[in-house]
Amino acid sequence: MRCSYLFDYLLKIGIMSYNGMANVPLNWQELNAWVQATGTPLNAWELNVIHRASEEYVNQVELSRKPDAPMPERIVQHDPVKLAKHIKNVLR
């Protein structure tokens, strides 16, 4: 089953949030608000994939603080397609 469209949604929603102290994964309220605001019909497994991708992205941001590892947002700013591929690889 192809689910690359979910990563397009993730980019539209915003990959992560900020809680005033640190980057954090999207929370369920944010995901629900986006679904309601856009009228995009998503079922539970689709929302879980988006949520998990956000969690993994935030985890990778933290891991990428090493000097020899590129920060994921560098990919986002330049090429959303590369970001989607990166997230897919993380989730494998």
Secondary structure, DSSP 8 states (H G I E B T S, - for coil): ---HHHHHHHHHH-SEEE-SSSEEE--HHHHHHHHHHHT----HHHHHHHHHHHHHHHHHHHHTTSTTS--HHHHHHH-HHHHHHHHHHHH-
